[in-house]
Amino acid sequence: MSTFSNLEEAREYFKGDKYAMITGVELEELTEEYSVASVTISDIHKNANGGVMGGAIFTLSDFAFAVLSNHIHMPTVAQQVSINYLGAPKGNKLIARAICKKNGKSTTIINVDVTDDTGRDIAQFIGSGFKL
């Protein structure tokens, strides 16, 4: 059984993720199978070299992971995560698509693929969630 009855309920709940919210992360979609979050790239997301900071990409990925894992079971916390950065964004927006690979009794494994709005692969995030 899902935690949230609709997208608006999930958006309202995740307004509590203050860091993600002040960086501009938005929840776009949520189903029983996946979540989609995005962020429009601005100067606050850039490092001293003008590229998008790894932390901005990680924050977006972690948010998509948190939404889906807590939709599956509330509360779920991150137990272990890893991220591989695949390429620099060329577009103006980052999109994170999270899917559940395993929904076990006490853990979930969720993969998050991050692309930009040109379709370029940006990062691959894998998270293990522990169900409390």
N, C-alpha and C positions, 0 to 999 in steps of 0.2 A: 504494500500500500504506500502511495506517495505521501510525502509530508505536505506539499502545497497543493491546493485545489486548482490554482490557476497561476498564470504568469504574473499578474498584478500582486497577488499575495506574496509570491517569492521576491519580487522587486521591493515590496515594502519591508519584508524581513531583512533583506540584504542591504538596505540603507544603513544598517548597523555596522557594515564593513566600511568604516570611515575612511581608511587609507585608500581603498579601491575607489570609493566615491569621489574623494577630492582629486584623484588623478584622472577622473573622467570615465572610468569603466562603467559600461552599461550592460545589463542583462537583456539579450535580444530574444532568446527562445529557451523554452524548457519543456521537455517531454519526459516520459518514463525512461526513455533510452538515451537522451543526450541533452546537453545544454550548450548554448552559444552566447558568448560575451564578446564585446568589442570595445575598442577605444580609438578615438580620433587622435592622431599624433599631433602634438603641439610642442612648443619650446620646452615645456616642463618635463617632457619625456626624453629630452636629448642630453647627451653627455658633452664634455668639453670639445670633442672632435666633431660634433654635429650629428652623430649617429644616435639611434634610439638606444637608451640604456638597457642593459640586460635586466636590471631590476624592474623596469617598466613592463618588459615582456613576461618576466616571472610573475609579477603581480596579476596581470591579466590571466595567465595560465592558472595560477593558484585560485583565483576567483571562480573561473569556470569549473575547476575541480571541486571547490567548496560547495558551489550551488548544486551540482549533480549529486555529490556524495551525501549532502544533507537532505536532498529531495528523496533519496533512496532510504536513508535512515537518519533521524535527528535525535541526538547530536552525533556527528562523526567528525573526528579531528584527523589532521594529517599525521601519519606515522612515519612515513619516509617518502621523499620526493626526489626526482632528478629531472634535469632539463638539459637538452642538447640544442645549442643555437646553430641553425642551419644556414642562415643567410641574412643579409641586411635588408630591411624593408625598403622598397622603392615607392610604395604607394603612400596614401594619406591616412589609412586606417588599418588597424590590426584586428583580426578576428580569431577567437579561440573556440574550437569545437571539442567538447569533452564527451567521451563515450565510456560506458562501463564495460570493462573486459571481464570482471569477476565480481559477483555479488555474493560473498560468503556469509557465514553465520556471524563472524566478528570483524571481518575486513572487506573492503572493496578495493579493486584495482581499477583506476581510471586513467585513460590515455587522453591527452589534450594535444591537438594539432593546432599550431598557430600559423596563419597565413596573413598576407597583406591583401589589400583590396585589388591588387593586380593578379592574385592567385599564386604569388611567390611563397614557397615554404620558408618560414622564419624560425620556428622552433618546434621541438617535440618534448612534451612533458609527460612523465609517468608518475602517478601518485598512488600511494597506499593509504587508505583511510581506515582508521580504527573506530568501530562503532561503540559508543559509550552506552 
